[in-house]
Amino acid sequence: MLDKKVKDLINEQINKEFYSAYLYLDFANYYDDKGLDGFANWYDVQAQEERDHAMLMRTYLHNNGESVTFNSIAKPDKTYSGTEDPLKFSLEHEQYITGYINKIYKTASDANDYRTMQFFDWFVKEQGEEEKNAEDLIKKFELFGIDPKGLYALNQELLGRMYTAPSLTV
């Protein structure tokens, strides 16, 4: 049985991961509307990853005899004034999620919950990758996105991103 604080934080994180998927689908919709199918693909894949993160955490709670409570998923509240906005919002959001993952990890550590700490090691590493990917995409856009040919090339690059399911066992 998990510490109540740890369980509650993981349950909250499950809902945050589903919101992340919803937010990234909103970004994908924005880019689809702009005719940038590569950028839309990038965020479609990102949404799948976030959904998988939620499902992994859900399974972890179930495997530890805990129930899961789903909350309403808020409508994404971002407004976009330019093509770069979702990229910047993505980095901000990933930094927010990293802070919450760290909070879960610290709470598990304080409760001497080594199993949860080990499970969340993967998420700590994953968040480092998520932030770096978001930063790299912003840098590429700043370098190439201003020029129409550069934007086209970057869009084509992002179109090639394929979904890969996480290899974490729960």
WODA-V609619 format. One record per backbone hydrogen bond with DSSP energy under -0.5 kcal/mol. CO is the residue of the C=O (numbers start at 1). NH is the residue of the N-H. Records with the same first field share a line. If there is no record, write none. Layout:
BEGIN
CO = NH + NH
END
This chain:
BEGIN
3 = 7
4 = 8
5 = 9
6 = 10
7 = 11
8 = 12
9 = 13
10 = 14
11 = 15
12 = 16
13 = 17
14 = 18
15 = 19
16 = 20
17 = 21
18 = 22
19 = 23
20 = 24
21 = 25
22 = 26
23 = 27
24 = 28
25 = 29
26 = 30
27 = 31
28 = 32
29 = 33
30 = 34
31 = 36
32 = 35
35 = 37
36 = 40
37 = 41
38 = 42
39 = 43
40 = 44
41 = 45
42 = 46
43 = 47
44 = 48
45 = 49
46 = 50
47 = 51
48 = 52
49 = 53
50 = 54
51 = 55
52 = 56
53 = 57
54 = 58
55 = 59
56 = 60
57 = 61
58 = 62
59 = 63
60 = 64
61 = 64 + 66
62 = 65
68 = 70
72 = 74
79 = 81
82 = 85
84 = 87 + 88
85 = 89
86 = 90
87 = 91
88 = 92
89 = 93
90 = 94
91 = 95
92 = 96
93 = 97
94 = 98
95 = 99
96 = 100
97 = 101
98 = 102
99 = 103
100 = 104
101 = 105
102 = 106
103 = 107
104 = 108
105 = 109
106 = 110
107 = 111
108 = 113
109 = 112
112 = 114
113 = 117
114 = 118
115 = 119
116 = 120
117 = 121
118 = 121 + 122
119 = 122 + 123
120 = 124
121 = 125
122 = 126
123 = 127
124 = 128
125 = 129
126 = 130
127 = 131
128 = 132
129 = 133
130 = 134
131 = 135
132 = 136
133 = 137
134 = 138
135 = 139
136 = 140
137 = 141
138 = 142
139 = 143
140 = 144 + 145
141 = 145
144 = 147
147 = 151
148 = 152
149 = 153
150 = 154
151 = 155
152 = 156
153 = 157
154 = 158
155 = 159
156 = 160
157 = 160
158 = 161
END
